[in-house]
Amino acid sequence: MDTAPNMSMRRLTRRVGLAFAVVWFALGADFSFAQGGTLPKSPLQVAFTFDDLPAHGLLPPGMARPAVVKSILATLKRENMPPIYGFVNGFRVAQYPYQIHILQAWRAAGNPVGNHTWSHPEFDRVTAAQYETNIDRNEPLLRRVSPDSDWHWFRFPYLEEGNTIEKREHLRAWLSQHGYRIAEVSMDFQDYNWNEPYARCAAKHDSAAINSLHDSYLNAADESIRVYRQIAQALYHRDVPYVLLLHIGAFDAHMLPELIALFRSRGFSFVTLPQAMADPIYSFDPKVTSPGGNTFNEMVAQARNVNTPDMTDRSKELDAMCR
């Protein structure tokens, strides 16, 4: 659902764009208490997560919604991936009741689900009380499809955790009172930008454009590995277990085998979301606003006055393809 026309621009403006004059000194000491001393080197680990179950973005001609998740589930099984959290928006099932079977297939494959709000609202545009009602509305569906596992993980749509401190803290208190843990994101390459161009290019049978989408998708993912590892090194002097944001889109399904291969080629092993979030860094509350959305470590960098590098903006190029 992160496909609003202004999404890429709003998400990109969060990146301060200052030259990457990374501070390599005392900031690490601010976090070393959580580790009991010097921070050790850790192996590269990443938890894949998928937003917007049961449906996201446009589809190529002839593809049905269940085929997207069927493809993703087949890849996850073939690649021996650990259980992968999928974050659910219930309004899709209300609109298209058959999509309950997509969620049931996800669960039957051993993958857990979490709360992504009922209708994917922008937290920047509603009150905390309205947002809480939207989260609560999603719970009956989560209980229905996942009665025997923990769905009390919450993922912010658009990664908007609050455009005022008051809203941010009010919601965090509410989430804690209702047994939720926030599923933070610490690696993101705005994968949603590729799904609609893929549908358009497939409709036009433009194989050259689809090949271009293939290459730019992998290049963006590889860039995100480099950038978010740099941010982690600047903050903690080590790699951390990263949490990658993906979406249940047709091109994501198409590219997933190569995306997994890319991470393996860069030395990553795969862990679950709870395993990644067990790292003490995720217990830190940066207490900063995130209008337009932000990843966790970028919010920590903002709180610590650490500059972060830019990511390449591919949104305009992708939006123009196969029009």
NUMISE-626708 format. One record per residue (C-alpha): residue number from 0; x, y, z. Coordinates in Angstrom, 1 decimal. Layout:
N
<r k="NUM" u="X" v="Y" w="Z"/>
...
//
This chain:
323
<r k="0" u="0.0" v="0.0" w="0.0"/>
<r k="1" u="3.0" v="2.4" w="0.2"/>
<r k="2" u="2.1" v="3.5" w="-3.3"/>
<r k="3" u="0.7" v="7.0" w="-2.7"/>
<r k="4" u="2.1" v="9.4" w="-5.5"/>
<r k="5" u="3.9" v="11.5" w="-3.0"/>
<r k="6" u="5.4" v="8.6" w="-1.1"/>
<r k="7" u="8.9" v="8.6" w="-2.6"/>
<r k="8" u="9.3" v="12.3" w="-2.2"/>
<r k="9" u="8.1" v="12.3" w="1.4"/>
<r k="10" u="10.3" v="9.4" w="2.2"/>
<r k="11" u="13.3" v="10.9" w="0.5"/>
<r k="12" u="13.0" v="14.2" w="2.2"/>
<r k="13" u="13.6" v="12.5" w="5.5"/>
<r k="14" u="17.2" v="11.8" w="4.5"/>
<r k="15" u="19.0" v="14.9" w="5.4"/>
<r k="16" u="21.4" v="14.7" w="2.5"/>
<r k="17" u="24.4" v="16.0" w="4.3"/>
<r k="18" u="27.8" v="14.9" w="3.1"/>
<r k="19" u="28.7" v="11.6" w="4.8"/>
<r k="20" u="31.2" v="13.0" w="7.3"/>
<r k="21" u="30.5" v="10.2" w="9.6"/>
<r k="22" u="31.4" v="10.6" w="13.3"/>
<r k="23" u="33.4" v="7.5" w="14.3"/>
<r k="24" u="34.1" v="8.4" w="17.9"/>
<r k="25" u="32.3" v="8.7" w="21.2"/>
<r k="26" u="28.8" v="7.9" w="20.0"/>
<r k="27" u="29.6" v="4.3" w="20.3"/>
<r k="28" u="30.1" v="4.7" w="24.0"/>
<r k="29" u="26.6" v="6.0" w="24.3"/>
<r k="30" u="25.4" v="2.5" w="23.3"/>
<r k="31" u="28.1" v="0.3" w="24.8"/>
<r k="32" u="26.3" v="0.2" w="28.2"/>
<r k="33" u="23.6" v="-1.9" w="26.6"/>
<r k="34" u="26.3" v="-4.5" w="25.6"/>
<r k="35" u="28.1" v="-4.4" w="28.9"/>
<r k="36" u="31.3" v="-2.9" w="27.5"/>
<r k="37" u="33.1" v="-2.9" w="24.1"/>
<r k="38" u="30.8" v="-3.7" w="21.2"/>
<r k="39" u="31.9" v="-6.9" w="19.5"/>
<r k="40" u="31.9" v="-7.6" w="15.8"/>
<r k="41" u="28.8" v="-9.6" w="14.9"/>
<r k="42" u="28.0" v="-11.7" w="11.8"/>
<r k="43" u="25.9" v="-10.2" w="9.1"/>
<r k="44" u="22.2" v="-11.0" w="9.8"/>
<r k="45" u="19.0" v="-9.7" w="8.3"/>
<r k="46" u="15.3" v="-10.4" w="8.9"/>
<r k="47" u="13.1" v="-10.1" w="5.8"/>
<r k="48" u="9.6" v="-8.7" w="6.5"/>
<r k="49" u="6.7" v="-8.0" w="4.1"/>
<r k="50" u="4.1" v="-5.2" w="4.4"/>
<r k="51" u="0.6" v="-4.9" w="3.0"/>
<r k="52" u="-0.7" v="-8.4" w="3.1"/>
<r k="53" u="-2.8" v="-9.6" w="1.5"/>
<r k="54" u="-2.3" v="-7.4" w="-1.6"/>
<r k="55" u="-0.1" v="-4.6" w="-2.8"/>
<r k="56" u="0.2" v="-2.6" w="-6.0"/>
<r k="57" u="-0.8" v="-3.2" w="-9.6"/>
<r k="58" u="-0.6" v="-6.6" w="-11.2"/>
<r k="59" u="0.7" v="-7.6" w="-14.6"/>
<r k="60" u="-2.0" v="-8.8" w="-17.0"/>
<r k="61" u="-3.1" v="-12.3" w="-16.3"/>
<r k="62" u="-1.7" v="-12.5" w="-12.8"/>
<r k="63" u="-4.1" v="-13.0" w="-9.8"/>
<r k="64" u="-3.5" v="-11.9" w="-6.3"/>
<r k="65" u="-3.0" v="-15.3" w="-4.8"/>
<r k="66" u="-0.3" v="-16.0" w="-7.4"/>
<r k="67" u="1.9" v="-13.3" w="-5.9"/>
<r k="68" u="1.9" v="-14.8" w="-2.4"/>
<r k="69" u="2.1" v="-18.4" w="-3.8"/>
<r k="70" u="5.3" v="-17.4" w="-5.6"/>
<r k="71" u="6.8" v="-15.7" w="-2.5"/>
<r k="72" u="5.9" v="-18.7" w="-0.3"/>
<r k="73" u="7.5" v="-21.1" w="-2.8"/>
<r k="74" u="10.7" v="-19.1" w="-2.9"/>
<r k="75" u="10.9" v="-18.8" w="0.9"/>
<r k="76" u="10.5" v="-22.6" w="1.2"/>
<r k="77" u="12.9" v="-23.4" w="-1.6"/>
<r k="78" u="15.5" v="-21.1" w="-0.1"/>
<r k="79" u="15.1" v="-22.5" w="3.5"/>
<r k="80" u="14.2" v="-19.1" w="4.9"/>
<r k="81" u="13.2" v="-18.7" w="8.5"/>
<r k="82" u="9.6" v="-17.7" w="9.4"/>
<r k="83" u="8.9" v="-14.3" w="7.8"/>
<r k="84" u="6.5" v="-11.8" w="9.3"/>
<r k="85" u="3.9" v="-10.4" w="7.0"/>
<r k="86" u="2.0" v="-7.2" w="8.2"/>
<r k="87" u="-1.7" v="-7.2" w="7.5"/>
<r k="88" u="-4.1" v="-4.5" w="6.4"/>
<r k="89" u="-7.6" v="-5.8" w="7.0"/>
<r k="90" u="-9.6" v="-3.5" w="4.7"/>
<r k="91" u="-8.4" v="-5.6" w="1.7"/>
<r k="92" u="-10.2" v="-8.6" w="3.1"/>
<r k="93" u="-13.3" v="-6.5" w="3.7"/>
<r k="94" u="-13.3" v="-5.4" w="0.1"/>
<r k="95" u="-12.4" v="-8.8" w="-1.4"/>
<r k="96" u="-13.3" v="-11.6" w="1.0"/>
<r k="97" u="-11.5" v="-14.3" w="-1.0"/>
<r k="98" u="-8.2" v="-12.7" w="0.1"/>
<r k="99" u="-8.6" v="-14.3" w="3.5"/>
<r k="100" u="-7.3" v="-17.4" w="1.8"/>
<r k="101" u="-4.0" v="-15.5" w="1.0"/>
<r k="102" u="-3.5" v="-14.8" w="4.7"/>
<r k="103" u="-4.4" v="-18.4" w="5.6"/>
<r k="104" u="-1.9" v="-19.6" w="3.1"/>
<r k="105" u="0.8" v="-17.4" w="4.6"/>
<r k="106" u="0.1" v="-18.8" w="8.0"/>
<r k="107" u="-0.2" v="-22.4" w="6.8"/>
<r k="108" u="3.4" v="-22.1" w="5.4"/>
<r k="109" u="4.6" v="-21.3" w="8.9"/>
<r k="110" u="5.0" v="-17.5" w="8.5"/>
<r k="111" u="3.6" v="-15.2" w="11.3"/>
<r k="112" u="1.5" v="-12.1" w="10.8"/>
<r k="113" u="1.5" v="-8.7" w="12.5"/>
<r k="114" u="-0.6" v="-5.6" w="12.6"/>
<r k="115" u="-0.2" v="-2.9" w="9.9"/>
<r k="116" u="-3.4" v="-1.0" w="10.8"/>
<r k="117" u="-6.8" v="-1.7" w="9.2"/>
<r k="118" u="-6.7" v="0.8" w="6.3"/>
<r k="119" u="-3.0" v="1.9" w="6.1"/>
<r k="120" u="-3.6" v="5.6" w="7.2"/>
<r k="121" u="-0.9" v="8.2" w="7.4"/>
<r k="122" u="-0.2" v="8.9" w="11.1"/>
<r k="123" u="0.9" v="12.4" w="10.1"/>
<r k="124" u="-2.7" v="13.2" w="9.0"/>
<r k="125" u="-4.8" v="11.7" w="11.8"/>
<r k="126" u="-4.9" v="12.0" w="15.6"/>
<r k="127" u="-3.4" v="9.4" w="17.9"/>
<r k="128" u="-6.9" v="8.3" w="19.0"/>
<r k="129" u="-8.0" v="7.8" w="15.4"/>
<r k="130" u="-4.9" v="5.8" w="14.6"/>
<r k="131" u="-5.3" v="3.6" w="17.7"/>
<r k="132" u="-8.9" v="2.9" w="16.6"/>
<r k="133" u="-7.6" v="1.9" w="13.2"/>
<r k="134" u="-5.0" v="-0.5" w="14.8"/>
<r k="135" u="-7.7" v="-2.0" w="17.1"/>
<r k="136" u="-10.0" v="-2.6" w="14.1"/>
<r k="137" u="-7.5" v="-5.0" w="12.6"/>
<r k="138" u="-7.3" v="-7.3" w="15.6"/>
<r k="139" u="-10.4" v="-9.5" w="14.9"/>
<r k="140" u="-8.9" v="-10.5" w="11.6"/>
<r k="141" u="-5.5" v="-11.2" w="13.1"/>
<r k="142" u="-7.1" v="-13.4" w="15.7"/>
<r k="143" u="-9.1" v="-15.2" w="13.0"/>
<r k="144" u="-6.1" v="-16.1" w="10.8"/>
<r k="145" u="-3.5" v="-16.5" w="13.6"/>
<r k="146" u="-5.2" v="-17.8" w="16.8"/>
<r k="147" u="-2.2" v="-19.8" w="17.9"/>
<r k="148" u="0.8" v="-17.4" w="17.3"/>
<r k="149" u="1.9" v="-13.9" w="18.4"/>
<r k="150" u="0.5" v="-11.2" w="16.1"/>
<r k="151" u="1.3" v="-8.4" w="18.6"/>
<r k="152" u="4.0" v="-6.9" w="16.4"/>
<r k="153" u="3.2" v="-3.5" w="14.9"/>
<r k="154" u="4.6" v="-2.0" w="11.7"/>
<r k="155" u="3.9" v="1.7" w="11.0"/>
<r k="156" u="2.5" v="2.4" w="7.5"/>
<r k="157" u="5.0" v="4.7" w="5.7"/>
<r k="158" u="7.3" v="4.3" w="8.7"/>
<r k="159" u="5.5" v="7.4" w="10.2"/>
<r k="160" u="6.1" v="7.1" w="13.9"/>
<r k="161" u="4.8" v="10.5" w="14.8"/>
<r k="162" u="5.1" v="14.0" w="13.4"/>
<r k="163" u="4.9" v="15.4" w="17.0"/>
<r k="164" u="6.5" v="14.1" w="20.1"/>
<r k="165" u="3.1" v="14.1" w="21.8"/>
<r k="166" u="1.6" v="11.9" w="19.2"/>
<r k="167" u="4.6" v="9.6" w="19.1"/>
<r k="168" u="4.7" v="9.1" w="22.9"/>
<r k="169" u="0.9" v="8.7" w="23.2"/>
<r k="170" u="0.8" v="6.0" w="20.6"/>
<r k="171" u="3.9" v="4.2" w="22.0"/>
<r k="172" u="2.3" v="4.1" w="25.4"/>
<r k="173" u="-1.0" v="2.7" w="23.9"/>
<r k="174" u="0.9" v="0.0" w="21.9"/>
<r k="175" u="2.7" v="-1.1" w="25.1"/>
<r k="176" u="-0.5" v="-1.2" w="27.1"/>
<r k="177" u="-2.0" v="-3.4" w="24.4"/>
<r k="178" u="0.9" v="-5.8" w="24.3"/>
<r k="179" u="2.5" v="-4.7" w="21.0"/>
<r k="180" u="6.1" v="-4.5" w="20.1"/>
<r k="181" u="7.1" v="-2.1" w="17.3"/>
<r k="182" u="8.6" v="-4.0" w="14.3"/>
<r k="183" u="11.3" v="-1.4" w="13.4"/>
<r k="184" u="12.9" v="-1.2" w="10.0"/>
<r k="185" u="16.7" v="-0.8" w="9.7"/>
<r k="186" u="17.1" v="-1.4" w="6.0"/>
<r k="187" u="14.9" v="-0.1" w="3.1"/>
<r k="188" u="15.4" v="0.5" w="-0.6"/>
<r k="189" u="11.8" v="1.6" w="-1.3"/>
<r k="190" u="11.0" v="-1.7" w="-3.2"/>
<r k="191" u="7.4" v="-0.6" w="-3.7"/>
<r k="192" u="8.5" v="1.8" w="-6.4"/>
<r k="193" u="9.2" v="-1.1" w="-8.8"/>
<r k="194" u="5.8" v="-2.9" w="-8.7"/>
<r k="195" u="3.7" v="-0.5" w="-10.7"/>
<r k="196" u="6.2" v="0.1" w="-13.5"/>
<r k="197" u="6.6" v="-3.7" w="-13.7"/>
<r k="198" u="2.8" v="-4.1" w="-14.3"/>
<r k="199" u="2.8" v="-1.3" w="-16.9"/>
<r k="200" u="5.9" v="-2.7" w="-18.7"/>
<r k="201" u="4.5" v="-6.3" w="-18.7"/>
<r k="202" u="1.2" v="-5.0" w="-20.2"/>
<r k="203" u="3.3" v="-3.5" w="-23.0"/>
<r k="204" u="5.5" v="-6.6" w="-23.4"/>
<r k="205" u="8.5" v="-4.4" w="-23.0"/>
<r k="206" u="11.2" v="-6.9" w="-22.2"/>
<r k="207" u="14.0" v="-4.3" w="-22.3"/>
<r k="208" u="12.2" v="-2.1" w="-19.8"/>
<r k="209" u="11.6" v="-5.2" w="-17.5"/>
<r k="210" u="15.3" v="-6.0" w="-17.8"/>
<r k="211" u="16.1" v="-2.4" w="-16.7"/>
<r k="212" u="13.8" v="-2.8" w="-13.7"/>
<r k="213" u="15.5" v="-6.0" w="-12.8"/>
<r k="214" u="19.0" v="-4.3" w="-12.8"/>
<r k="215" u="17.9" v="-1.2" w="-11.0"/>
<r k="216" u="16.0" v="-3.2" w="-8.3"/>
<r k="217" u="19.1" v="-5.2" w="-7.4"/>
<r k="218" u="21.4" v="-2.1" w="-7.6"/>
<r k="219" u="19.1" v="-0.3" w="-5.2"/>
<r k="220" u="19.1" v="-3.3" w="-2.8"/>
<r k="221" u="22.8" v="-3.5" w="-2.9"/>
<r k="222" u="23.2" v="0.2" w="-2.3"/>
<r k="223" u="20.9" v="-0.1" w="0.7"/>
<r k="224" u="23.1" v="-2.8" w="2.2"/>
<r k="225" u="26.1" v="-0.5" w="1.9"/>
<r k="226" u="24.4" v="2.6" w="3.2"/>
<r k="227" u="22.6" v="1.0" w="6.2"/>
<r k="228" u="25.8" v="-0.9" w="7.2"/>
<r k="229" u="27.6" v="2.5" w="7.1"/>
<r k="230" u="25.0" v="4.0" w="9.4"/>
<r k="231" u="25.2" v="1.1" w="11.8"/>
<r k="232" u="29.0" v="1.3" w="11.9"/>
<r k="233" u="28.8" v="5.1" w="12.6"/>
<r k="234" u="26.4" v="4.6" w="15.5"/>
<r k="235" u="27.5" v="1.3" w="17.0"/>
<r k="236" u="30.9" v="0.5" w="15.5"/>
<r k="237" u="29.5" v="-2.8" w="14.4"/>
<r k="238" u="27.0" v="-4.5" w="12.2"/>
<r k="239" u="23.6" v="-5.1" w="13.8"/>
<r k="240" u="20.9" v="-7.6" w="12.9"/>
<r k="241" u="19.0" v="-5.6" w="10.2"/>
<r k="242" u="15.3" v="-5.6" w="9.5"/>
<r k="243" u="14.5" v="-5.3" w="5.8"/>
<r k="244" u="11.2" v="-3.8" w="4.6"/>
<r k="245" u="9.6" v="-5.4" w="1.5"/>
<r k="246" u="6.1" v="-5.5" w="0.1"/>
<r k="247" u="3.7" v="-8.2" w="-1.2"/>
<r k="248" u="4.1" v="-7.0" w="-4.8"/>
<r k="249" u="4.3" v="-8.8" w="-8.1"/>
<r k="250" u="7.8" v="-7.6" w="-8.9"/>
<r k="251" u="9.0" v="-8.3" w="-5.3"/>
<r k="252" u="7.8" v="-11.9" w="-5.9"/>
<r k="253" u="9.6" v="-12.0" w="-9.3"/>
<r k="254" u="12.8" v="-10.7" w="-7.8"/>
<r k="255" u="12.8" v="-12.5" w="-4.4"/>
<r k="256" u="15.1" v="-15.4" w="-5.5"/>
<r k="257" u="17.8" v="-13.0" w="-6.7"/>
<r k="258" u="17.3" v="-10.7" w="-3.8"/>
<r k="259" u="18.0" v="-13.6" w="-1.4"/>
<r k="260" u="21.0" v="-14.6" w="-3.5"/>
<r k="261" u="22.3" v="-11.0" w="-3.3"/>
<r k="262" u="22.2" v="-10.9" w="0.5"/>
<r k="263" u="23.9" v="-14.3" w="0.7"/>
<r k="264" u="26.6" v="-13.1" w="-1.7"/>
<r k="265" u="27.2" v="-10.2" w="0.6"/>
<r k="266" u="27.7" v="-12.5" w="3.6"/>
<r k="267" u="24.3" v="-12.3" w="5.2"/>
<r k="268" u="22.5" v="-15.1" w="7.0"/>
<r k="269" u="18.8" v="-14.9" w="7.7"/>
<r k="270" u="17.0" v="-14.6" w="11.0"/>
<r k="271" u="13.5" v="-14.0" w="12.3"/>
<r k="272" u="12.2" v="-10.6" w="13.2"/>
<r k="273" u="12.1" v="-11.4" w="16.9"/>
<r k="274" u="15.7" v="-12.7" w="16.7"/>
<r k="275" u="16.8" v="-9.4" w="15.0"/>
<r k="276" u="14.9" v="-7.2" w="17.4"/>
<r k="277" u="16.4" v="-9.0" w="20.4"/>
<r k="278" u="19.6" v="-6.9" w="19.8"/>
<r k="279" u="19.8" v="-4.2" w="22.5"/>
<r k="280" u="20.0" v="-1.4" w="20.0"/>
<r k="281" u="16.3" v="-1.8" w="19.3"/>
<r k="282" u="15.4" v="-1.1" w="23.0"/>
<r k="283" u="16.6" v="2.5" w="22.6"/>
<r k="284" u="13.9" v="5.2" w="22.0"/>
<r k="285" u="15.4" v="8.0" w="20.0"/>
<r k="286" u="12.4" v="10.3" w="20.9"/>
<r k="287" u="12.4" v="12.2" w="17.7"/>
<r k="288" u="9.7" v="13.1" w="15.3"/>
<r k="289" u="9.6" v="11.3" w="11.9"/>
<r k="290" u="7.3" v="13.3" w="9.6"/>
<r k="291" u="7.1" v="11.4" w="6.3"/>
<r k="292" u="8.6" v="8.3" w="7.8"/>
<r k="293" u="12.1" v="7.1" w="8.7"/>
<r k="294" u="14.0" v="4.0" w="9.5"/>
<r k="295" u="15.0" v="3.2" w="13.0"/>
<r k="296" u="18.7" v="3.8" w="12.8"/>
<r k="297" u="18.2" v="7.0" w="10.9"/>
<r k="298" u="16.0" v="8.2" w="13.8"/>
<r k="299" u="18.8" v="7.2" w="16.2"/>
<r k="300" u="21.3" v="9.2" w="14.0"/>
<r k="301" u="19.0" v="12.2" w="14.1"/>
<r k="302" u="18.8" v="11.9" w="17.9"/>
<r k="303" u="22.7" v="11.7" w="18.1"/>
<r k="304" u="23.3" v="14.4" w="15.5"/>
<r k="305" u="25.1" v="11.9" w="13.2"/>
<r k="306" u="25.0" v="12.7" w="9.5"/>
<r k="307" u="23.7" v="9.9" w="7.2"/>
<r k="308" u="24.4" v="9.3" w="3.5"/>
<r k="309" u="21.9" v="9.8" w="0.7"/>
<r k="310" u="20.3" v="7.0" w="-1.2"/>
<r k="311" u="19.9" v="7.3" w="-4.9"/>
<r k="312" u="16.5" v="8.7" w="-5.9"/>
<r k="313" u="15.1" v="6.4" w="-8.6"/>
<r k="314" u="11.4" v="7.4" w="-8.1"/>
<r k="315" u="11.1" v="9.8" w="-11.0"/>
<r k="316" u="12.8" v="7.4" w="-13.5"/>
<r k="317" u="10.6" v="4.5" w="-12.3"/>
<r k="318" u="7.4" v="6.5" w="-12.4"/>
<r k="319" u="8.1" v="7.5" w="-16.0"/>
<r k="320" u="8.7" v="4.0" w="-17.3"/>
<r k="321" u="6.2" v="2.4" w="-19.8"/>
<r k="322" u="3.8" v="5.2" w="-19.6"/>
//
